[in-house]
Amino acid sequence: FFRSAYTPCTASGNMGKTQDVVTREYTINLAKAVHGLTFKKRAPRAVQAVKKFAQKVMKTSDVRVDVKLNKAIWSKGIRNVPRKIRVQISRKRNDDEDATEDLYSYVTVVDGPTNEGTKVVDDV
């Protein structure tokens, strides 16, 4: 049995793919996160689920939620969280000198059509 000659990117000195500054859009199913949960815990748990999702996909422990996203989650109250929400997650450089990590994730809500393939047709 042979061992591969694979060396991790951190060992070779160069930065890996997780160190790039990038922006992506995702649809998060909040209904899955709050299913069967006490009414008064639903909206806070949905915010936690968004943060956890951003940590997982962007591989950063520092996640910041935009005010508009927080308002969108809480728009129907603490009990009636939207079933799905379309978000834009940006991995950015941390300019703070005291920061423990050099990257953080910023999560905002996406406005407009939810489907990529939808087209706006002008009425004449």
SULPE-V24236 format. One record per residue. N is the residue number from 1. RES is the residue in one small letter. OMEGA is omega as a letter, one per 40 degrees, with the letter a starting at -180 (999 if undefined). NEAR is the number of other C-alpha atoms within 8 Angstrom. Layout:
<<N | RES | OMEGA | NEAR> <N | RES | OMEGA | NEAR>>
This chain:
<<1 | f | a | 2> <2 | f | i | 3> <3 | r | a | 4> <4 | s | a | 4> <5 | a | a | 4> <6 | y | i | 4> <7 | t | i | 6> <8 | p | a | 6> <9 | c | i | 9> <10 | t | a | 8> <11 | a | a | 7> <12 | s | i | 7> <13 | g | a | 6> <14 | n | a | 7> <15 | m | a | 8> <16 | g | a | 8> <17 | k | a | 5> <18 | t | a | 7> <19 | q | a | 7> <20 | d | i | 7> <21 | v | a | 8> <22 | v | i | 7> <23 | t | i | 8> <24 | r | i | 7> <25 | e | a | 9> <26 | y | i | 8> <27 | t | a | 8> <28 | i | i | 9> <29 | n | a | 9> <30 | l | a | 13> <31 | a | i | 10> <32 | k | a | 6> <33 | a | a | 9> <34 | v | a | 10> <35 | h | i | 6> <36 | g | a | 4> <37 | l | i | 7> <38 | t | a | 6> <39 | f | a | 7> <40 | k | i | 7> <41 | k | a | 10> <42 | r | a | 14> <43 | a | i | 14> <44 | p | i | 8> <45 | r | i | 10> <46 | a | i | 13> <47 | v | i | 10> <48 | q | a | 8> <49 | a | i | 10> <50 | v | i | 9> <51 | k | a | 11> <52 | k | i | 8> <53 | f | i | 8> <54 | a | i | 14> <55 | q | a | 13> <56 | k | a | 8> <57 | v | a | 6> <58 | m | i | 9> <59 | k | i | 8> <60 | t | a | 11> <61 | s | i | 6> <62 | d | i | 9> <63 | v | i | 12> <64 | r | a | 9> <65 | v | i | 10> <66 | d | i | 10> <67 | v | i | 6> <68 | k | i | 8> <69 | l | i | 12> <70 | n | i | 10> <71 | k | i | 8> <72 | a | i | 8> <73 | i | a | 12> <74 | w | a | 10> <75 | s | a | 7> <76 | k | i | 9> <77 | g | a | 8> <78 | i | a | 12> <79 | r | a | 10> <80 | n | i | 8> <81 | v | i | 15> <82 | p | a | 9> <83 | r | i | 7> <84 | k | i | 9> <85 | i | a | 10> <86 | r | a | 11> <87 | v | i | 13> <88 | q | a | 12> <89 | i | a | 13> <90 | s | i | 11> <91 | r | a | 13> <92 | k | i | 10> <93 | r | i | 8> <94 | n | a | 9> <95 | d | a | 6> <96 | d | i | 5> <97 | e | a | 4> <98 | d | a | 4> <99 | a | i | 8> <100 | t | i | 4> <101 | e | i | 7> <102 | d | i | 8> <103 | l | i | 11> <104 | y | i | 14> <105 | s | i | 15> <106 | y | a | 12> <107 | v | i | 14> <108 | t | i | 11> <109 | v | i | 12> <110 | v | i | 8> <111 | d | i | 4> <112 | g | a | 4> <113 | p | a | 6> <114 | t | a | 5> <115 | n | i | 5> <116 | e | a | 5> <117 | g | a | 4> <118 | t | a | 6> <119 | k | i | 4> <120 | v | i | 4> <121 | v | i | 4> <122 | d | i | 4> <123 | d | a | 3> <124 | v | 999 | 2>>
